Amino acid sequence: MGHEEDQPPVFWKFRSSNGFIVFSVCFAIFVDVLLYGCIVPYVPNPNSKIRYPVFPFTLEKRSGVPDDQVQGWLAILLAVYGLGFSLGSPAFGWLADRYRNRYWPLMSGLVLLLAGTLMLWFGAQVQVLCLGRFIQGLATACIWSVGLALVIDTVGSSNAGESLGLLAASMSIGFVGAPSLSGFIYDRFGYDAVFLCMVVMVVFDIVLRLLIIEKKDAVKWILRDTDPNDPSRPLLPPNPADGPNFDIQLHAHPLITLMGSPRLVTAVFISFVEAVIMTSFETVLPLHTKETFGYTSTLAGLCFALVVFGDFFSTYAGRLSDRIGARPCVVTGLIASGIVVILCGFATGQSIGSQVFLWVLLLGVGLAHCLIFVPTYTEMSLVVEQIEREKPGVFGPYGAFAQSYGLGNFAYAAGTTVGPLLSGFMRHQVGWGWLMFALGTFNILSVVPSYMFLGETKAKEQGDEEGQSTSRI
């Protein structure tokens, strides 16, 4: 009987492989962002009465909201989503780190995502729609916090940059594809078809989660099937709770310990900065291009797609971060982003040259963003490992990766709230040029804490470790 229990599951090598687990988390993030994007109003033709994707239709036809109040309710639905994202990020991060496995926390996020989608599909009253969006925000917090922690559990913090780059690219595909995909389905097949497709993708997402075998569960089979003398045999660290040096004394709450690290606080702050910059462009760029160049919503959307396009190079930024560390990447990205954003303020002419100038700058904003975003999130996991080395057992037997990412996601959610409000107010009061100057200056000033507190370069860290090991001999 015991021998049968030790038999590995079917296709366990594939189901526990780095590629399959990272793909599953990438798909979960893609679907989550895709569902978020369905609420954004999108009008391909300003003279057309058809709005894309489906929420204006939902509010007008199903909820009975007057046409002049639709935009206001869309803003409320976005704000409710952000509230759920903000509140859920630290909460789900703490919950995920209370369990040995990520199975139930991540599964709960996917179930919440399915429940919120069904409420938005069948709900008619605006109160139900608001509740559905709040639940979707909670689901996003869970999927991001737990999913990122699962990736770190799988590939390790020292090699996480490339994998986190793939997650960022998945997010970008969702942002770019959501309006077009949902608009196309709605136009061809109707309202119900949009949500049916979304539900099918969420169900497939849940199936992927069911198939995943986490590394910590596959360890016994990996070691059993590997020659002890094989140099490729994985060096799997033991559970800290099993080690003789595990500290069982009471410690402060992990969130308090994490926030006591200037390195983590800086990474969290940079996450907030990037959210402010990106959502500011998302808010004011369509209006600026429409008034300055006479663009339709389609062309304005393509302009913002140039910003998001930079995230497709996130894997390269992740590889670079894995090699040289977060500090040089983030500092370089912040300086470049600040300069490019300030230059965007000069794209105010109506000539073709001015338009091309803005397009190139927007692409530069996206490239600088990927150089900042991925290394910053990689840094959040490295901080946890650093604190754990200095104070073994301070986070308990299961670590604090999810809580670290929960704080980062909380900051990002806060930035998505501040960014639209700040940019909308400043553009109305002082204009496009001064808004870009303020955002660019904000980026450049963020270089100071980044240079002071973000981790050392990889080369120096390895040198320090070699020095320590030599001193112990």
C-alpha positions, -999 to +999 in steps of 0.1 A: +000+000+000+028+024+010+046+015-022+015+025-042+013+058-024+049+066-034+041+061-071+044+095-088+014+109-106+010+107-144+033+130-163+047+143-130+080+155-147+061+177-171+036+189-145+063+199-121+086+214-148+096+251-146+081+257-181+047+243-173+044+261-140+055+295-153+032+291-183+003+283-160+009+315-139+014+335-171-019+323-185-036+331-152-023+367-153-032+370-190-068+360-183-071+383-153-058+413-172-081+404-202-111+404-179-100+437-164-097+453-199-132+444-208-146+473-188-126+500-206-148+520-231-135+518-266-150+536-296-133+528-329-153+554-348-163+587-330-194+588-352-205+553-343-230+545-316-213+511-310-191+511-279-165+485-272-163+464-253-195+455-234-199+474-202-214+506-217-240+482-232-245+465-198-250+497-180-274+513-205-295+483-217-294+460-187-290+483-157-310+512-170-283+538-164-289+571-184-264+577-212-249+608-195-241+587-163-224+558-180-189+573-178-193+580-141-204+545-133-175+531-154-152+552-132-169+538-101-165+502-114-128+508-120-124+523-085-142+494-069-118+470-087-088+490-074-102+488-039-104+451-040-069+448-055-055+471-028-072+454+002-066+419-011-029+421-019-014+421+016-042+399+029-038+371+003+000+374+006-002+367+043-027+339+038-005+322+011+025+322+034+006+304+061+004+273+039+031+249+028+017+248-007+003+275-030-025+252-042-055+264-022-046+301-021-041+303-058-072+281-065-093+304-043-082+334-064-092+316-096-126+306-081-131+343-071-123+353-106-149+329-119-175+340-094-169+377-103-171+370-140-204+352-136-218+381-115-208+405-142-224+383-169-257+377-153-259+408-130-282+436-140-283+459-110-253+483-107-248+471-071-243+435-083-218+448-110-199+467-084-197+436-061-185+416-091-158+441-099-147+441-062-145+403-063-124+405-095-101+430-077-097+405-048-090+377-074-063+399-091-046+404-057-046+367-050-035+356-085-006+381-086+006+377-050+004+339-049+013+334-086+045+354-083+054+335-051+048+302-069+072+312-097+098+321-071+093+287-054+098+271-088+128+289-104+144+305-074+150+341-067+185+343-083+170+332-117+136+348-114+142+378-137+135+360-170+104+343-156+090+375-142+097+391-176+074+365-192+047+374-166+051+411-176+048+402-213+016+382-205+001+412-188+009+434-218-007+410-242-038+411-221-039+449-219-034+452-257-057+424-267-087+430-243-104+459-261-099+444-295-108+408-287-139+416-266-150+442-291-147+418-320-166+390-302-193+414-291-197+428-325-199+394-343-216+371-317-232+393-291-230+401-254-233+365-240-205+353-263-180+376-247-186+363-212-189+327-223-154+330-238-141+346-206-156+318-184-141+291-206-107+307-202-111+309-164-122+272-163-091+263-184-071+283-160-085+263-131-076+230-149-040+242-153-039+248-116-052+213-109-025+199-131+004+217-114+027+197-091+047+221-071+085+216-068+083+210-031+059+181-037+080+167-066+113+167-046+111+131-035+106+119-071+132+142-085+159+130-060+148+093-065+153+095-103+185+114-102+220+099-097+235+113-065+268+120-085+250+137-113+262+174-115+227+184-127+211+169-095+191+198-080+204+214-048+170+216-030+172+235+003+156+218+033+126+232+050+139+258+075+117+244+102+137+211+100+171+227+103+190+229+137+194+266+134+157+274+129+147+301+153+115+292+171+112+324+192+084+348+186+090+375+160+072+406+148+046+401+121+063+393+088+048+424+072+063+446+099+097+428+094+095+434+057+086+470+060+116+475+083+139+468+053+148+499+034+156+477+004+121+463+003+105+497+010+124+511-020+112+483-042+076+488-031+080+526-037+093+520-072+063+498-079+041+527-069+061+551-091+057+529-122+020+525-116+016+563-115+035+568-147+018+540-167-018+549-156-011+586-162-003+578-198-033+556-201-055+584-188-043+615-206-027+601-238-060+595-257-073+629-250-040+646-258-036+628-292-073+635-300-070+672-293-035+677-308-035+653-338-072+647-343-068+609-336-097+586-332-099+562-303-084+535-324-053+555-332-050+567-296-052+531-284-024+522-308-003+550-293-007+535-258+000+501-273+035+515-281+040+521-244+029+486-235+049+471-264+081+476-244+070+449-219+076+423-246+113+429-240+108+422-203+125+388-205+157+404-217+155+429-188+150+400-165+181+382-178+201+413-174+188+418-138+198+381-130+233+388-142+241+423-128+215+429-102+185+452-098+203+484-089+220+493-122+189+482-142+164+503-122+186+533-119+193+533-156+156+527-164+144+556-141+169+581-156+160+571-192+122+571-184+125+605-168+142+620-197+119+604-223+088+614-204+099+650-201+106+651-239+070+638-245+059+672-232+074+689-263+052+668-287+026+694-291+028+703-328+004+690-354+031+680-380+039+645-390+073+650-375+058+658-341+036+627-343+066+605-352+086+621-324+059+612-299+056+576-312+093+570-307+092+585-272+063+564-262+082+533-273+111+545-252+088+549-222+077+513-226+113+500-229+124+519-198+094+506-179+104+469-185+139+478-174+124+490-141+094+468-134+109+433-137+141+440-117+120+457-090+098+427-085+128+403-086+143+424-058+112+418-036+120+381-034+157+386-029+150+408+001+130+379+017+160+356+012+184+381+026+164+387+058+159+349+062+197+344+060+203+370+086+175+359+109+166+322+102+130+315+110+119+351+112+091+345+087+081+311+100+085+277+082+070+288+049+087+321+042+072+354+031+075+356-007+038+361-011+036+388+015+065+406-001+047+406-035+015+415-017+031+447-005+044+454-040+010+448-055-007+470-029+017+498-039+010+492-076-028+493-069-024+526-050-005+540-080-033+530-103-056+551-082-033+581-078-021+582-114-054+589-132-065+614-105-031+633-105-027+633-143-063+643-150-061+672-126-027+685-137-035+683-174-066+703-168-048+729-146-013+732-162-014+714-195+003+685-211+039+698-211+040+706-174+024+673-166+051+654-185+077+675-167+063+666-133+061+629-141+096+628-156+110+646-125+092+622-103+110+594-121+144+610-119+140+618-082+133+581-076+168+574-086+181+586-052+165+559-030+170+533-057+208+539-058+210+541-020+190+510-010+185+485-038+206+454-037+242+450-047+251+438-082+254+401-086+292+402-091+297+419-057+272+396-039+291+366-052+323+381-041+310+387-006+297+352-004+331+338-015+348+359+011+325+347+039+331+311+029+368+316+029+368+332+063+350+302+078+376+277+066 
